[in-house]
């Protein structure tokens, strides 16, 4: 197989695969039913046209038949009047009208044959379309049920594209939650260790250390003042009470 033949075969295979994926059986069945219905409409229109044409020929034949009778009476009247020439002319016209009448009768018979064929075809096509319609609806129902069952199975197994997208979205959300939790924990640790300063506090780390020393010094001063106010006696009593408690 040549290179171009192989390339053509590859493209044909891919095209067929794409068409199979895009083809919806329900839509194709409906399209086929629609085409058959259109054909049935054309057949019925043909039956109606044949019947209309046949009716026109029948009306025309009736007029010609009346004309034949009139010409025959005129020929008889001409002979009675001694006008053989007029009688001959009337009979000649009668022969021409009869020829037309025979032609119209033949056309009418041919139209009747065509009409009968169309009526028979219309009946057969109607039965075929009705059978196709029933089968079409059955196949569509089966396909819809199978499609729903397949989607349910894919949803439970998680292999469908929609469920895969949902699973990926959940994974991304969980990853974001874990990332935010880790970030929040890291920030708390940094704040507790003093490595990360509060942006709302205008002081630096040295100012805060000096503040801690100042607070500690103030506590020591308060403790010394209380000791001076209480005195040694009270302090000793406190120590004895603590000993008894022990």
LOMARVO-6326 format. One record per residue (C-alpha): residue number from 0; residue in one letter; z, y, x. Coordinates in pm, whole numbers. Layout:
   num   residuo       up    north     east
   NUM         A        Z        Y        X
...
//
This chain:
   num   residuo       up    north     east
     0         X        0        0        0
     1         X     -102      338      140
     2         X      137      629      189
     3         X        1      824     -108
     4         X       15      517     -331
     5         X      379      462     -241
     6         X      453      832     -295
     7         X      285      821     -635
     8         X      483      510     -729
     9         X      810      677     -625
    10         X      736      988     -830
    11         X      634      774    -1127
    12         X      957      574    -1105
    13         X     1169      888    -1084
    14         X      980     1045    -1373
    15         X     1028      735    -1589
    16         X     1397      731    -1504
    17         X     1431     1098    -1596
    18         X     1246     1041    -1923
    19         X     1467      744    -2008
    20         X     1777      954    -1945
    21         X     1648     1244    -2154
    22         X     1513     1033    -2439
    23         X     1736     1014    -2744
    24         X     1659      707    -2961
    25         X     1771      884    -3277
    26         X     1536     1176    -3213
    27         X     1244      945    -3131
    28         X     1298      743    -3448
    29         X     1312     1058    -3659
    30         X      993     1184    -3491
    31         X      810      855    -3563
    32         X      926      865    -3925
    33         X      807     1225    -3954
    34         X      462     1136    -3819
    35         X      428      846    -4061
    36         X      533     1071    -4347
    37         X      270     1325    -4245
    38         X        8     1047    -4244
    39         X      117      940    -4591
    40         X       82     1299    -4710
    41         X     -274     1309    -4577
    42         X     -359      980    -4752
    43         X     -220     1108    -5080
    44         X     -416     1430    -5037
    45         X     -728     1217    -4984
    46         X     -658     1027    -5305
    47         X     -618     1355    -5493
    48         X     -940     1498    -5344
    49         X    -1135     1182    -5433
    50         X    -1004     1191    -5788
    51         X    -1093     1562    -5818
    52         X    -1447     1507    -5687
    53         X    -1496     1210    -5917
    54         X    -1384     1418    -6214
    55         X    -1633     1691    -6127
    56         X    -1913     1433    -6108
    57         X    -1810     1294    -6446
    58         X    -1829     1643    -6600
    59         X    -2167     1701    -6439
    60         X    -2288     1360    -6562
    61         X    -2181     1444    -6917
    62         X    -2385     1765    -6903
    63         X    -2688     1577    -6769
    64         X    -2650     1314    -7040
    65         X    -2651     1586    -7303
    66         X    -2958     1736    -7138
    67         X    -3136     1398    -7152
    68         X    -3067     1378    -7528
    69         X    -3189     1734    -7585
    70         X    -3510     1678    -7390
    71         X    -3578     1356    -7581
    72         X    -3539     1541    -7914
    73         X    -3761     1824    -7792
    74         X    -4032     1572    -7693
    75         X    -4015     1417    -8040
    76         X    -4037     1759    -8208
    77         X    -4338     1851    -7989
    78         X    -4522     1535    -8089
    79         X    -4448     1601    -8454
    80         X    -4593     1949    -8405
    81         X    -4905     1805    -8245
    82         X    -4816     1939    -7901
    83         X    -4854     1638    -7682
    84         X    -4856     1855    -7371
    85         X    -4511     1994    -7452
    86         X    -4389     1648    -7531
    87         X    -4513     1526    -7191
    88         X    -4338     1818    -7015
    89         X    -4013     1745    -7195
    90         X    -4035     1377    -7102
    91         X    -4106     1466    -6737
    92         X    -3797     1686    -6732
    93         X    -3603     1410    -6895
    94         X    -3709     1171    -6617
    95         X    -3590     1421    -6352
    96         X    -3255     1467    -6525
    97         X    -3215     1092    -6556
    98         X    -3279     1057    -6182
    99         X    -3006     1314    -6116
   100         X    -2778     1133    -6357
   101         X    -2836      803    -6177
   102         X    -2761      967    -5840
   103         X    -2442     1122    -5973
   104         X    -2339      791    -6124
   105         X    -2391      620    -5788
   106         X    -2186      892    -5613
   107         X    -1915      856    -5873
   108         X    -1904      479    -5823
   109         X    -1881      528    -5445
   110         X    -1599      778    -5487
   111         X    -1421      530    -5711
   112         X    -1445      269    -5435
   113         X    -1308      515    -5178
   114         X    -1035      621    -5416
   115         X     -932      260    -5474
   116         X     -916      203    -5099
   117         X     -704      514    -5049
   118         X     -470      415    -5330
   119         X     -427       69    -5178
   120         X     -368      221    -4833
   121         X     -120      468    -4982
   122         X       77      189    -5146
   123         X       86      -21    -4829
   124         X      178      279    -4614
   125         X      452      380    -4857
   126         X      604       32    -4838
   127         X      575       32    -4459
   128         X      738      376    -4427
   129         X     1022      275    -4658
   130         X     1081      -39    -4449
   131         X     1070      171    -4133
   132         X     1313      422    -4283
   133         X     1569      152    -4361
   134         X     1532        0    -4015
   135         X     1547      345    -3856
   136         X     1874      433    -4025
   137         X     2020       97    -3926
   138         X     1921      142    -3562
   139         X     2052      498    -3561
   140         X     2386      384    -3703
   141         X     2408      105    -3444
   142         X     2319      342    -3161
   143         X     2572      602    -3276
   144         X     2844      337    -3299
   145         X     2757      196    -2956
   146         X     2749      546    -2807
   147         X     3091      627    -2953
   148         X     3231      297    -2831
   149         X     3091      362    -2484
   150         X     3245      709    -2469
   151         X     3581      574    -2584
   152         X     3564      303    -2318
   153         X     3472      557    -2051
   154         X     3757      782    -2164
   155         X     4009      498    -2137
   156         X     3874      382    -1802
   157         X     3841      736    -1669
   158         X     3485      683    -1544
   159         X     3318      934    -1770
   160         X     3211     1270    -1628
   161         X     3431     1462    -1871
   162         X     3739     1259    -1786
   163         X     3657     1291    -1417
   164         X     3644     1669    -1453
   165         X     3976     1665    -1642
   166         X     4135     1450    -1370
   167         X     4009     1680    -1095
   168         X     4143     1983    -1282
   169         X     4485     1817    -1316
   170         X     4488     1732     -945
   171         X     4404     2091     -855
   172         X     4676     2221    -1086
   173         X     4935     1985     -938
   174         X     4834     2085     -585
   175         X     4873     2452     -674
   176         X     5217     2386     -824
   177         X     5331     2200     -513
   178         X     5193     2473     -291
   179         X     5376     2742     -487
   180         X     5699     2541     -479
   181         X     5674     2495     -103
   182         X     5601     2863      -55
   183         X     5896     2965     -274
   184         X     6129     2729      -82
   185         X     6009     2862      252
   186         X     6063     3222      141
   187         X     6417     3139       21
   188         X     6498     2980      357
   189         X     6363     3280      545
   190         X     6559     3518      328
   191         X     6881     3322      378
   192         X     6830     3304      754
   193         X     6756     3675      772
   194         X     6422     3613      934
   195         X     6248     3771      636
   196         X     6366     4115      529
   197         X     6366     4251      180
   198         X     6085     4506      154
   199         X     6290     4703     -100
   200         X     6567     4750      161
   201         X     6484     5036      397
   202         X     6728     4917      666
   203         X     6636     4698      961
   204         X     6824     4396     1095
   205         X     7042     4606     1330
   206         X     7157     4827     1046
   207         X     7256     4524      846
   208         X     7451     4374     1141
   209         X     7637     4700     1190
   210         X     7717     4702      819
   211         X     7861     4350      845
   212         X     8079     4455     1143
   213         X     8197     4761      955
   214         X     8293     4551      655
   215         X     8477     4301      877
   216         X     8667     4584     1051
   217         X     8767     4730      716
   218         X     8907     4392      606
   219         X     9109     4365      925
   220         X     9252     4712      869
   221         X     9351     4626      513
   222         X     9520     4304      630
   223         X     9722     4493      894
   224         X     9828     4749      637
   225         X     9951     4480      399
   226         X    10145     4309      677
   227         X    10316     4641      762
   228         X    10411     4702      401
   229         X    10548     4353      341
   230         X    10755     4343      659
   231         X    10881     4049      871
   232         X    11138     3923      611
   233         X    10892     3876      341
   234         X    10656     3723      590
   235         X    10924     3472      704
   236         X    11012     3390      343
   237         X    10653     3324      282
   238         X    10643     3092      581
   239         X    10959     2902      461
   240         X    10810     2867      116
   241         X    10499     2727      266
   242         X    10712     2479      469
   243         X    10897     2356      159
   244         X    10575     2325      -22
   245         X    10451     2103      259
//
